[in-house]
Amino acid sequence: MSYKNIYILGVGGSGMSSIAKYLKQKGDNVIGYDQRKSYVTNLLNQDGIKVVHTLDEITYKPESLYIYSSAIPIESDRFEDFYDKENVLSRPEYLKNLSENHKIIGITGTHGKTSTTALLSHIFHYNNVNVSYLYGGITTFNGIGGHYGDPDQPLILETDEAFNTFEKIKISDLLVLNVDSDHLDYFKNLDNYKDAFYKVMKNVTDNLVINNDDLNIKSMKELKNPVSYGKDIAADFKVQSPGTFIYENNKYEIKSDIIGDHFKANMLGAIILALLNGIEIKNSLNAIESFAGVKRRIELIGISKGVLIYDDYGHHPTEMEATITALKQQTERKLYVVFQPHRYTRTMEYFNSFKDSLKLADFAIVTDIYPAGESPIPGISSKNFEEDSIKYLKSIRYVPEYLSKKVQNGDIVLTLGAGDITLLGPKILKYLNEY
């Protein structure tokens, strides 16, 4: 069924904005709603998508389609009488419907799925295969991660586990990067979280690609002929060292300017999925050399007085450890990390692991928790992180002056977190340039 208008509610979110762009390119009349203007809504405007900032401009009509984010309280808002209608869909419901009419090549995992989905999409397009794609990130070469390609080509989908979004999506090919403890506010415990992945993996119809070095994945039995990669001698694609692997007695090297051994491992997973869909390994390797990465994934913001400023979205201890370790290897001088914890519940759950990750840096600054809509939890505060090598500063606005008195030529500064700390890097650069 075709609809006169498609409304994307919560369009400023990374997953929703990519859907909006995909549908706009498909030829639909798309209108977005989000509470506030942002960098993402500005990009949507540039893509020709109107974004409104009050629900007063949106009324329910049977001839329109409404796709809403989990952040929108649809059942208690102005759609309370209509949320169960067939033209009012949650994001998981929309993706489920989409998968029934397209071949889905999915990328999932606790960490790295956005950048790996963007990379796989780039590999196909670099090799002149006009696939569609949906991922929740922004690249310098294509903006928001949504694209409508040739109708007979697959859809490359970042297959998200949050809120069990991926549960009912029909997936032809799936790459599973890793399974780590996360989203336990929803899944309650690690066993439930692992079981959600397992059920999705069991339902893959064609090709399943797994990281054989991940112990949680490796423990999953009775999977249907998975293709594996890793250091394990039993892996189909044998990793010799970060960026080098052997397949069918041939040795290959991944060349990329993107920092981090974990990215190299994820790149191999993308190479395998591409190979299973007709793209030769050498052609994928050529594409990877030209891949500039996703914004906020170890993104170099700029350099001032010899100090390099990076920004990263990492807000899980495992992600933080990988990013800090990767950047630590890039300097013989000091690495300063500025971390903004994300959500009170997450800070409470992973406090000790967060602290251990921060200790890998030479010095860390922790600012107040970014609530992301949560109410404060008594006793949960960024002040608790403070010790000899970790400094608490209440607001990110205090950071540039504080850092300017410590950093020297050759040092690296990393801003880290999923909140508005992404605005800090340019402010640090400006302060260093002026003082």
C-alpha positions as CSV (number, residue, x, y, z in Angstrom):
1,M,0.0,0.0,0.0
2,S,1.2,3.5,-0.8
3,Y,0.7,6.4,1.6
4,K,0.3,10.1,0.8
5,N,2.7,11.1,3.6
6,I,5.1,9.3,5.8
7,Y,5.8,10.8,9.2
8,I,8.9,9.8,11.1
9,L,8.4,10.5,14.8
10,G,11.7,11.0,16.6
11,V,13.6,11.6,13.4
12,G,16.6,13.2,15.2
13,G,17.6,9.7,16.4
14,S,20.3,7.9,14.4
15,G,18.1,4.9,13.4
16,M,15.1,7.0,12.5
17,S,17.0,9.6,10.5
18,S,18.4,6.9,8.2
19,I,14.9,5.5,7.6
20,A,13.7,9.1,6.7
21,K,16.5,9.5,4.2
22,Y,15.9,6.0,2.7
23,L,12.2,6.7,2.2
24,K,12.9,10.2,0.7
25,Q,15.2,8.7,-1.9
26,K,12.6,6.0,-2.6
27,G,10.3,8.8,-3.7
28,D,8.0,9.1,-0.7
29,N,6.8,12.4,0.8
30,V,8.6,12.3,4.2
31,I,8.0,14.6,7.1
32,G,10.0,14.3,10.3
33,Y,9.2,15.3,13.9
34,D,11.7,15.8,16.7
35,Q,11.6,17.9,19.9
36,R,14.6,19.9,19.1
37,K,16.8,21.1,16.2
38,S,20.1,19.3,15.9
39,Y,23.0,18.6,13.5
40,V,21.0,15.6,12.3
41,T,17.8,17.5,11.6
42,N,19.9,20.1,9.7
43,L,21.3,17.3,7.5
44,L,17.8,16.1,6.9
45,N,16.7,19.5,5.8
46,Q,19.6,19.5,3.4
47,D,18.3,16.2,2.0
48,G,15.0,17.8,1.3
49,I,13.1,16.4,4.4
50,K,10.9,18.8,6.3
51,V,11.3,18.5,10.1
52,V,8.8,20.0,12.5
53,H,9.4,20.4,16.2
54,T,5.9,20.3,17.6
55,L,3.3,17.5,17.4
56,D,0.6,20.1,16.9
57,E,1.6,20.0,13.2
58,I,0.9,16.2,13.0
59,T,-2.6,14.7,13.1
60,Y,-3.6,11.1,12.5
61,K,-5.0,10.4,9.0
62,P,-5.7,6.8,7.7
63,E,-4.0,7.7,4.4
64,S,-0.6,8.5,6.1
65,L,2.0,6.2,7.5
66,Y,3.5,6.9,10.9
67,I,6.8,5.3,12.1
68,Y,7.8,6.1,15.6
69,S,10.9,5.8,17.7
70,S,11.0,3.9,21.0
71,A,11.8,7.3,22.6
72,I,8.3,8.5,21.6
73,P,5.6,7.6,24.2
74,I,3.2,6.8,21.4
75,E,0.6,5.0,23.6
76,S,0.1,7.9,25.9
77,D,0.5,10.8,23.5
78,R,-1.8,12.2,20.8
79,F,-1.8,8.8,19.1
80,E,-3.2,6.9,22.0
81,D,-6.4,6.0,20.1
82,F,-4.5,5.0,17.0
83,Y,-1.1,3.4,18.0
84,D,-2.4,-0.1,17.2
85,K,-3.6,0.8,13.7
86,E,-1.8,-0.9,10.7
87,N,-0.5,2.5,9.5
88,V,1.2,3.4,12.9
89,L,4.4,1.3,13.2
90,S,7.2,1.2,15.7
91,R,10.7,1.1,14.2
92,P,11.1,-2.7,14.8
93,E,7.7,-3.3,13.2
94,Y,8.7,-1.2,10.1
95,L,12.0,-3.0,9.8
96,K,10.2,-6.4,10.1
97,N,7.8,-5.4,7.2
98,L,10.8,-4.1,5.2
99,S,12.6,-7.5,5.6
100,E,9.6,-9.4,4.2
101,N,10.1,-7.6,0.8
102,H,13.9,-7.4,0.6
103,K,16.9,-9.6,0.9
104,I,18.5,-8.4,4.2
105,I,22.2,-8.5,4.8
106,G,22.5,-7.7,8.5
107,I,25.4,-6.7,10.8
108,T,24.9,-7.1,14.5
109,G,26.9,-7.2,17.7
110,T,27.3,-5.3,20.9
111,H,30.1,-3.1,19.5
112,G,31.1,-1.9,16.0
113,K,27.9,-2.6,14.0
114,T,27.4,1.0,12.8
115,S,30.9,1.4,11.3
116,T,30.9,-2.1,9.9
117,T,27.5,-1.7,8.2
118,A,28.8,1.6,6.8
119,L,31.9,-0.2,5.6
120,L,30.0,-3.0,3.9
121,S,27.7,-0.6,2.2
122,H,30.8,1.3,1.0
123,I,32.4,-2.0,-0.3
124,F,29.3,-2.7,-2.5
125,H,29.0,0.9,-3.8
126,Y,32.8,1.1,-4.5
127,N,32.3,-2.0,-6.6
128,N,29.3,-0.5,-8.5
129,V,26.6,-2.5,-6.7
130,N,23.9,-0.1,-5.8
131,V,22.6,-1.7,-2.6
132,S,20.2,0.0,-0.2
133,Y,21.4,0.5,3.3
134,L,20.3,1.6,6.7
135,Y,22.6,2.3,9.6
136,G,22.6,4.7,12.5
137,G,25.6,6.9,11.8
138,I,27.0,9.7,9.7
139,T,29.9,9.5,7.2
140,T,31.8,12.3,5.6
141,F,31.2,10.9,2.2
142,N,27.4,10.3,2.3
143,G,26.0,12.0,5.3
144,I,23.2,10.2,7.2
145,G,23.3,6.4,6.8
146,G,20.2,5.8,4.7
147,H,20.1,5.1,1.0
148,Y,17.6,3.6,-1.4
149,G,19.4,1.6,-4.1
150,D,18.3,-0.6,-7.0
151,P,15.2,-2.5,-6.1
152,D,16.7,-5.9,-7.1
153,Q,19.7,-5.5,-4.8
154,P,19.9,-6.4,-1.1
155,L,19.4,-4.0,1.8
156,I,22.4,-3.7,4.1
157,L,21.0,-3.3,7.6
158,E,22.5,-2.4,11.0
159,T,20.7,-5.0,12.9
160,D,20.2,-3.5,16.4
161,E,19.6,-5.6,19.5
162,A,18.4,-2.7,21.7
163,F,14.8,-3.4,22.9
164,N,15.2,-6.7,20.9
165,T,14.7,-4.7,17.7
166,F,16.2,-7.5,15.6
167,E,13.9,-10.2,17.0
168,K,11.4,-10.5,14.1
169,I,13.5,-9.2,11.2
170,K,13.8,-11.8,8.4
171,I,17.6,-12.0,7.7
172,S,19.2,-13.7,4.8
173,D,22.9,-13.1,5.7
174,L,24.1,-12.0,9.1
175,L,27.5,-11.0,10.5
176,V,27.8,-11.3,14.3
177,L,30.8,-9.2,15.5
178,N,30.6,-9.8,19.2
179,V,28.2,-10.4,22.1
180,D,29.0,-8.5,25.3
181,S,27.0,-7.5,28.3
182,D,24.8,-4.5,27.4
183,H,21.2,-3.2,27.6
184,L,20.5,-5.1,30.8
185,D,17.9,-2.5,31.8
186,Y,15.8,-4.3,29.1
187,F,17.2,-7.8,29.0
188,K,17.7,-8.1,32.8
189,N,20.7,-10.4,32.6
190,L,23.5,-11.6,30.3
191,D,21.9,-14.9,29.6
192,N,18.7,-13.3,28.3
193,Y,20.8,-10.9,26.2
194,K,22.9,-13.8,24.7
195,D,19.7,-15.8,24.1
196,A,18.2,-12.9,22.0
197,F,21.3,-13.1,19.7
198,Y,21.1,-16.8,19.6
199,K,17.5,-16.8,18.4
200,V,18.3,-14.3,15.6
201,M,21.3,-16.3,14.5
202,K,19.3,-19.6,14.4
203,N,16.7,-17.9,12.1
204,V,19.2,-16.7,9.5
205,T,18.1,-18.3,6.2
206,D,21.3,-18.3,4.1
207,N,24.8,-17.2,5.4
208,L,25.9,-16.8,9.0
209,V,29.3,-15.2,9.7
210,I,30.7,-15.2,13.2
211,N,33.7,-13.9,15.1
212,N,35.2,-17.2,16.4
213,D,37.4,-15.3,19.0
214,D,34.3,-14.1,20.9
215,L,33.7,-16.5,23.7
216,N,30.0,-15.8,24.0
217,I,29.5,-16.5,20.3
218,K,31.7,-19.5,20.4
219,S,29.6,-21.0,23.2
220,M,26.5,-21.0,21.1
221,K,25.9,-24.6,19.8
222,E,23.8,-26.0,16.9
223,L,24.3,-23.0,14.6
224,K,23.7,-23.8,10.9
225,N,27.2,-24.1,9.2
226,P,28.5,-20.7,10.2
227,V,31.5,-19.1,8.4
228,S,34.0,-18.2,11.0
229,Y,37.0,-15.8,11.3
230,G,39.5,-15.3,14.1
231,K,42.8,-16.4,15.5
232,D,41.4,-19.9,16.4
233,I,43.0,-22.6,14.2
234,A,39.5,-23.9,13.4
235,A,38.4,-20.6,11.9
236,D,37.6,-20.5,8.2
237,F,39.4,-17.2,7.8
238,K,42.5,-17.4,10.0
239,V,43.7,-14.1,11.5
240,Q,47.5,-14.1,11.7
241,S,47.9,-10.6,13.2
242,P,45.7,-7.5,13.2
243,G,45.0,-6.8,9.5
244,T,46.4,-10.0,8.0
245,F,44.5,-13.2,7.4
246,I,44.7,-16.4,5.4
247,Y,41.9,-17.9,3.3
248,E,42.3,-20.9,1.0
249,N,46.1,-20.8,1.5
250,N,46.3,-17.2,0.3
251,K,47.5,-14.4,2.6
252,Y,45.8,-11.0,2.6
253,E,46.5,-7.7,4.3
254,I,44.0,-5.1,5.2
255,K,45.3,-1.6,4.6
256,S,43.4,1.2,6.3
257,D,44.0,4.6,8.0
258,I,41.4,3.8,10.6
259,I,42.9,3.3,14.0
260,G,42.3,0.2,16.1
261,D,42.9,-3.6,15.9
262,H,39.2,-4.1,16.7
263,F,38.3,-2.3,13.5
264,K,40.6,-4.5,11.5
265,A,38.7,-7.6,12.9
266,N,35.4,-6.1,12.0
267,M,36.6,-5.3,8.5
268,L,37.4,-9.0,7.9
269,G,33.8,-9.8,8.8
270,A,32.6,-7.3,6.2
271,I,35.0,-8.8,3.6
272,I,33.5,-12.2,4.2
273,L,29.9,-11.0,3.8
274,A,30.9,-9.3,0.6
275,L,32.6,-12.4,-0.7
276,L,29.5,-14.5,0.0
277,N,27.6,-11.9,-2.1
278,G,29.9,-12.0,-5.1
279,I,32.6,-9.4,-4.4
280,E,36.1,-10.7,-4.6
281,I,38.4,-10.2,-1.6
282,K,40.9,-8.0,-3.5
283,N,38.0,-5.7,-4.5
284,S,36.9,-5.4,-1.0
285,L,40.5,-4.6,0.1
286,N,40.6,-1.9,-2.5
287,A,37.4,-0.4,-1.2
288,I,38.6,-0.5,2.4
289,E,41.6,1.7,1.6
290,S,39.3,4.5,0.6
291,F,36.9,4.2,3.5
292,A,37.1,7.2,5.8
293,G,35.1,5.8,8.6
294,V,32.0,7.0,10.5
295,K,31.7,10.2,12.4
296,R,32.3,9.8,16.2
297,R,34.3,6.6,15.7
298,I,37.8,7.6,16.7
299,E,37.3,10.7,14.6
300,L,40.1,13.2,14.3
301,I,38.5,16.6,15.0
302,G,41.6,18.7,14.5
303,I,45.2,19.6,15.6
304,S,46.2,22.7,17.6
305,K,49.8,23.5,18.8
306,G,50.7,19.9,18.1
307,V,47.8,18.5,20.2
308,L,45.5,16.0,18.4
309,I,41.9,16.1,19.3
310,Y,39.8,13.0,18.7
311,D,36.1,12.3,19.4
312,D,34.4,8.9,19.9
313,Y,30.9,7.7,20.7
314,G,32.0,4.9,23.0
315,H,29.9,4.6,26.1
316,H,30.4,0.9,27.1
317,P,33.6,-0.2,28.9
318,T,34.7,-2.6,26.2
319,E,34.3,0.1,23.5
320,M,36.2,2.6,25.7
321,E,39.0,0.2,26.4
322,A,39.5,-0.6,22.7
323,T,39.5,3.1,21.7
324,I,41.8,4.3,24.5
325,T,44.2,1.4,23.8
326,A,44.2,2.2,20.1
327,L,45.0,5.9,20.7
328,K,47.5,5.2,23.4
329,Q,49.5,3.3,20.7
330,Q,49.5,6.5,18.5
331,T,51.5,8.7,20.8
332,E,54.8,8.5,22.7
333,R,53.5,11.3,24.9
334,K,50.3,11.5,27.0
335,L,46.7,10.6,26.2
336,Y,44.1,12.7,28.0
337,V,40.5,11.3,28.0
338,V,37.4,13.4,28.7
339,F,34.5,11.1,29.5
340,Q,30.9,11.9,29.9
341,P,29.0,8.9,31.3
342,H,25.7,8.1,29.6
343,R,22.6,7.4,31.7
344,Y,22.5,6.9,35.5
345,T,21.5,3.2,35.1
346,R,24.5,2.5,32.8
347,T,26.9,4.4,35.1
348,M,25.6,2.4,38.1
349,E,26.0,-1.0,36.3
350,Y,29.4,-0.5,34.8
351,F,31.0,2.0,37.3
352,N,34.1,-0.2,38.1
353,S,34.6,-1.2,34.5
354,F,34.4,2.4,33.4
355,K,37.0,3.4,35.9
356,D,39.3,0.5,34.9
357,S,39.0,1.7,31.2
358,L,39.8,5.3,32.2
359,K,42.9,4.2,34.1
360,L,44.4,3.1,30.7
361,A,44.8,6.7,29.8
362,D,47.6,8.9,31.3
363,F,45.0,11.2,32.7
364,A,41.2,11.3,32.6
365,I,38.5,14.0,33.2
366,V,34.9,12.9,34.0
367,T,32.0,15.3,33.6
368,D,28.5,15.1,35.0
369,I,26.3,12.2,33.7
370,Y,24.3,12.8,30.5
371,P,20.9,11.6,31.7
372,A,19.3,10.8,28.2
373,G,15.9,11.3,29.8
374,E,16.6,9.3,33.0
375,S,15.9,10.6,36.5
376,P,18.9,10.7,38.9
377,I,19.7,7.7,41.0
378,P,20.7,8.6,44.6
379,G,24.4,8.0,45.2
380,I,25.2,7.7,41.4
381,S,27.5,10.6,40.5
382,S,30.5,11.3,38.4
383,K,32.2,12.6,41.5
384,N,32.7,9.0,42.5
385,F,35.2,8.5,39.7
386,E,37.7,11.0,41.1
387,E,41.1,9.8,42.3
388,D,44.8,10.6,41.5
389,S,44.7,10.2,37.7
390,I,40.9,11.0,37.3
391,K,39.6,14.5,37.7
392,Y,35.9,15.4,38.2
393,L,34.7,18.6,36.4
394,K,31.0,19.3,36.7
395,S,30.5,20.7,33.2
396,I,32.2,20.2,29.9
397,R,32.5,24.0,29.6
398,Y,35.3,23.9,32.3
399,V,37.3,21.4,30.3
400,P,39.1,23.6,27.7
401,E,40.7,25.9,30.2
402,Y,41.7,23.1,32.5
403,L,43.3,21.0,29.7
404,S,45.1,24.0,28.2
405,K,47.3,24.1,31.3
406,K,48.3,20.4,31.0
407,V,48.6,19.4,27.4
408,Q,51.8,19.7,25.4
409,N,53.0,19.2,21.8
410,G,52.5,15.6,20.8
411,D,49.7,14.8,23.3
412,I,46.3,13.4,22.3
413,V,43.0,14.5,23.8
414,L,40.0,12.1,23.4
415,T,36.4,13.2,24.1
416,L,34.3,10.1,24.8
417,G,30.6,9.4,25.3
418,A,27.2,9.3,23.7
419,G,25.9,12.6,24.9
420,D,26.6,16.2,24.0
421,I,30.3,15.8,24.8
422,T,30.7,15.6,21.0
423,L,30.4,19.4,21.0
424,L,33.5,19.7,23.2
425,G,36.3,18.9,20.7
426,P,35.9,22.0,18.6
427,K,35.7,24.1,21.8
428,I,39.0,22.7,23.0
429,L,40.6,23.4,19.6
430,K,39.3,27.0,19.7
431,Y,40.6,27.6,23.2
432,L,44.1,26.2,22.4
433,N,44.2,28.4,19.2
434,E,43.3,31.5,21.1
435,Y,45.4,31.1,24.3
